[in-house]
């Protein structure tokens, strides 16, 4: 009985053992599986090799001053302009307001500035939320 029990136990454990073959891709390094390049032929120009892709994207700074009107106070005659991703204008600089490409007003930067926002006095015309402010 003991012999039968030992025989059955060893036979049931044998299929669980697996030996690595030379064709097994799980045990061979990936560099060994790559095909070799064909040897260069005589009197043939070498192939052009493309430059490697850049690791980081190229960033270009925005040097223009361009803002969007975020708030308007028509009784006091000033606007608050958001200069997101643009440099802030100097205090005292004059700019024009544009709506759908048409000039609708003129402003003078008066300050104060807070982060990317700055206040400006309306000199001529009118301003509405969403107008574009840019120098000319």
C-alpha positions in Angstrom: 0.0 0.0 0.0 2.8 2.4 0.8 4.5 1.6 -2.5 1.3 2.4 -4.4 0.8 5.6 -2.5 4.4 6.8 -3.2 4.1 5.8 -6.9 0.9 7.8 -7.3 2.3 10.9 -5.5 5.5 10.9 -7.6 3.5 10.4 -10.9 1.2 13.3 -10.0 4.1 15.6 -9.3 6.1 14.9 -12.5 3.9 16.9 -14.9 4.4 20.0 -12.8 8.1 20.1 -13.5 9.2 21.8 -16.7 12.7 22.3 -18.0 13.7 25.4 -20.0 14.4 24.7 -23.7 16.7 26.8 -25.8 13.7 28.0 -27.9 11.8 29.2 -24.8 11.4 32.9 -25.1 10.6 33.5 -21.5 14.1 32.5 -20.4 16.1 33.9 -23.3 17.0 37.6 -23.1 15.1 39.8 -25.6 18.3 40.9 -27.3 19.0 37.4 -28.5 15.6 37.2 -30.3 16.3 40.3 -32.5 17.1 39.6 -36.2 20.5 40.7 -37.3 20.8 43.4 -40.0 21.7 42.3 -43.4 25.4 43.0 -44.3 26.0 46.0 -46.5 26.5 45.4 -50.2 29.5 46.7 -52.1 29.0 50.0 -54.0 25.9 50.9 -52.1 25.4 54.1 -50.2 24.9 53.7 -46.5 21.3 54.2 -45.2 20.4 57.5 -43.6 19.7 57.1 -39.9 17.0 59.4 -38.5 17.8 61.5 -35.5 16.4 60.2 -32.2 13.3 61.9 -31.0 13.8 64.7 -28.5 13.3 63.7 -24.9 11.5 66.9 -24.0 9.3 69.2 -26.1 10.8 72.5 -27.3 9.3 75.5 -25.4 9.1 78.9 -27.0 8.4 81.9 -24.7 5.4 84.2 -25.5 6.8 87.7 -25.9 3.6 89.5 -26.9 1.3 91.4 -24.5 -2.2 90.2 -25.0 -5.0 90.0 -22.5 -8.7 89.4 -22.0 -11.2 91.6 -20.1 -12.6 89.7 -17.1 -14.5 92.5 -15.3 -15.9 95.9 -16.3 -17.1 98.8 -14.0 -18.7 101.3 -16.4 -19.6 103.8 -13.6 -16.0 104.1 -12.4 -14.6 103.6 -15.9 -12.2 100.8 -15.4 -11.6 97.2 -16.5 -9.7 94.2 -15.0 -7.7 92.4 -17.6 -6.3 88.8 -17.4 -2.9 88.3 -19.1 -2.8 84.5 -19.0 0.3 83.1 -20.6 1.5 86.6 -21.5 3.7 89.2 -20.0 2.1 92.0 -18.0 2.2 95.5 -19.5 3.9 98.5 -17.8 1.8 100.9 -15.7 0.9 103.9 -17.9 1.0 101.9 -21.1 -1.9 102.5 -23.6 -3.7 99.6 -25.2 -6.7 99.1 -27.4 -9.7 96.9 -26.8 -11.0 94.7 -29.6 -14.3 92.8 -30.0 -14.5 90.3 -32.9 -11.5 92.0 -34.5 -12.9 95.6 -34.4 -11.5 98.3 -32.2 -14.1 99.3 -29.6 -12.1 101.2 -27.0 -8.8 102.5 -25.6 -7.4 101.9 -22.1 -4.5 103.0 -20.0 -2.9 100.5 -17.6 -3.2 102.0 -14.1 -2.6 99.0 -11.7 -2.7 97.5 -9.2 -1.5 94.2 -10.5 -2.2 90.9 -8.8 -0.6 87.8 -10.2 -1.8 87.8 -13.9 -4.5 90.4 -13.5 -4.2 94.2 -13.8 -6.6 97.1 -13.7 -6.8 99.7 -16.5 -8.8 103.0 -16.9 -11.1 103.3 -19.9 -9.9 106.4 -21.9 -12.1 106.1 -24.9 -14.9 103.9 -26.1 -16.3 101.0 -24.1 -15.3 97.6 -22.8 -17.2 94.3 -22.2 -16.2 91.0 -20.6 -14.4 88.9 -23.3 -12.9 91.8 -25.2 -9.2 91.5 -26.2 -6.7 94.0 -25.0 -3.5 94.4 -27.0 -1.0 97.3 -27.8 -0.8 98.9 -31.2 
